[in-house]
Structures are given as structure tokens and as C-alpha cells.
Amino acid sequence: MQEPMSNRSSSPIQEDTGSAGTTFLLAVIGGLVGALVGGGVWALVGILTEREVGYVALLVGALAGGGVVVLARKRGVPFQVIAVACALIGLIIGKYLLYYHFNRKEFVDTLGSDAWAATGWSLTSSDMIQFFLDDLGSILQAIDLLFIALAVLAAWGIPGARTAQPKEAAGQPK
């Protein structure tokens, strides 16, 4: 007896239990969650050590790539692109959190907390975000390019297609 035909296509980007759109949405959500956690950890390490620890940026890429794979349960170039985009967002957010913290600290140390409160600046204020964007060119250093590249490589590699190993290579007899 023949099986009834399925309405699903055999597209490699389609999730077994849902549509391609759902799979991509899950990939974006997973990548963003991973990247935001990584960016937050990067900022926290920077705040606790009072220096920007660039190698932690690798974590941002790894968590973005891992988040894509965990939620989408797919691998391949489209998911690698999503992971890289999410990692870059996580790096920008981590950099912004560090920027905010150290600028606020310097301002308060110099002029006091009352002067800071009088500015109305907060983590999400449009003025502070604009200051960050205006200063971005001057706060990025050459070494940052290395850490961005490492984070991008981690994000790209994790959701990359995995090839099956021959049984001999896996240590199993023929």
C-alpha cells in the first residue's frame, strides 16, 4: 500500500514540523538570544575587570551560532548568515554596554551622581545611543577587527553543514 503524499516539500531549509518561515524565525530568535547573552557576558566581564576583554567576543559568536542550531535544528549557509548577523548585533550591544558603563562612571567620578541624574541620560536614552554612534569610529581599534573576525568565524562555523564521517574514521569496524 502506498503512503499518502505529504503537503510538505523536501526542501533542505524546511523544518520537519513546520514551514521554512518558522524555521528561519526560530533561527533568528535563537541567534539573537545567544548573541544578547554573549554580549551581556562580554560587557559584564569588561565591567568586572575594568577592561575590554576581546577574546570574550568569541563567546558572542559561538552563542549566536549555537542558538541558531538549537532552535532551528538546521544547518547550512542561510543559517550561517543568520548567525553572523546576530553575532554582529551582539557585539554592537556588548560594545554599547561597555561604552555606557565607562562613560557614566567617568562622568559620575568627575561631576558627581547628581550631575549625571540631571542629564536625564540612561542606558536607553536616545542621546546616549547617539553619543555611542557618533563615537563608534573612534572607539573601534584595529584589535577590535581581530575579535570581530573571530566572533564571525565562530558564528559561521557552528551552523555550518556537517559531513558524515566514514565508519572507519569514526573508529567503528566496517
C-alpha positions in Angstrom: 0.0 0.0 0.0 1.3 3.4 -0.9 1.7 6.2 1.6 -0.4 9.3 1.0 1.6 12.2 -0.5 2.7 14.8 2.0 2.0 18.5 1.5 5.5 19.4 2.7 8.3 19.9 0.2 11.6 18.2 0.6 13.5 21.5 0.7 16.6 21.3 2.8 15.7 24.5 4.6 12.2 23.3 5.7 11.8 22.1 9.2 10.3 18.7 9.7 7.5 20.0 11.8 6.8 23.4 10.3 7.4 25.8 7.4 10.6 27.3 6.2 9.5 30.7 7.5 9.0 29.2 11.0 12.4 27.6 10.8 14.1 30.9 9.9 12.2 32.8 12.6 13.4 30.3 15.1 16.9 30.6 13.8 16.8 34.4 14.2 15.3 34.1 17.7 17.9 31.6 18.8 20.7 33.6 17.3 19.6 36.8 18.9 19.1 35.2 22.3 22.6 33.7 22.1 24.1 36.9 20.9 22.4 39.0 23.5 23.6 36.6 26.3 27.1 36.7 24.8 27.1 40.4 24.5 25.9 40.7 28.1 28.6 38.4 29.4 31.2 40.3 27.4 30.1 43.6 29.0 29.9 42.0 32.4 33.5 40.7 32.1 34.6 44.1 30.9 32.9 45.9 33.8 34.2 43.5 36.4 37.8 43.6 35.1 37.6 47.3 34.1 38.9 46.5 30.6 37.5 45.2 27.4 38.4 41.5 27.1 38.3 40.9 23.4 38.5 37.1 23.5 35.1 37.0 25.2 33.8 38.2 21.8 34.3 34.7 20.6 31.6 33.7 23.1 29.2 36.1 21.3 29.8 34.3 18.0 29.6 30.9 19.5 26.4 31.5 21.4 24.8 33.1 18.3 25.7 30.1 16.1 24.6 27.7 18.8 21.3 29.5 19.3 20.6 29.2 15.6 21.3 25.5 15.5 19.4 24.7 18.8 16.2 26.5 17.8 16.2 26.0 14.1 17.6 22.4 14.2 19.0 23.1 10.8 22.5 23.8 9.4 23.7 25.4 6.2 24.6 28.7 4.6 21.3 30.5 5.3 21.7 29.7 9.0 25.3 30.7 9.0 24.3 34.1 7.6 21.7 34.5 10.3 24.2 33.5 13.0 26.8 36.0 11.7 24.2 38.8 11.6 23.1 38.0 15.1 26.7 37.9 16.4 27.4 41.3 14.9 24.3 42.6 16.7 25.5 41.0 19.9 29.0 42.6 19.5 27.5 46.0 19.0 25.2 45.7 22.0 28.2 44.4 24.2 30.3 47.3 23.0 27.5 49.8 23.7 27.0 48.4 27.3 30.7 48.9 27.9 30.6 52.4 26.4 27.7 53.3 28.6 29.2 51.9 31.8 32.6 53.5 31.4 31.3 56.9 30.2 28.8 57.0 33.1 31.5 56.0 35.6 33.9 58.7 34.3 31.1 61.3 34.3 30.0 60.5 37.9 33.6 60.3 39.1 34.3 63.8 37.7 31.0 65.7 38.3 29.0 63.5 40.7 25.9 61.4 40.6 23.6 64.5 40.9 25.0 66.0 37.7 24.5 62.6 36.0 20.9 62.4 37.2 20.3 66.0 35.9 21.3 65.0 32.4 18.5 62.5 32.1 20.8 60.1 30.3 20.1 56.4 30.7 21.0 53.2 29.1 18.2 53.6 26.6 18.1 57.3 26.1 18.3 58.5 22.5 21.1 61.0 23.4 23.3 58.2 24.9 22.7 56.0 21.8 23.6 58.9 19.5 26.8 59.6 21.5 27.7 56.0 21.0 27.0 56.1 17.3 29.0 59.3 16.9 31.9 57.9 18.8 31.9 54.4 17.3 34.6 55.3 14.8 36.9 56.5 17.5 36.2 53.7 20.0 36.8 50.9 17.5 40.5 50.0 17.4 42.5 47.7 15.0 42.5 44.9 17.5 38.7 45.0 17.6 38.8 43.8 13.9 40.5 40.7 15.1 38.0 39.9 17.7 35.1 40.7 15.4 36.6 38.3 12.8 37.0 35.6 15.5 33.4 36.0 16.6 32.2 35.9 13.0 34.2 32.8 12.3 32.7 31.1 15.4 29.2 32.2 14.4 29.8 31.0 10.8 31.3 27.6 11.8 28.7 26.3 14.2 25.7 26.2 11.9 27.8 25.0 9.0 26.8 21.8 7.3 28.3 18.8 8.9 29.5 16.0 6.7 29.1 12.4 7.8 32.3 10.7 8.6 33.1 7.2 7.1 32.7 4.4 9.7 36.4 3.7 9.6 37.2 7.3 10.5 34.7 7.2 13.4 36.6 4.2 14.9 33.9 1.7 14.0 34.6 -1.5 12.1 33.3 -1.9 8.5 
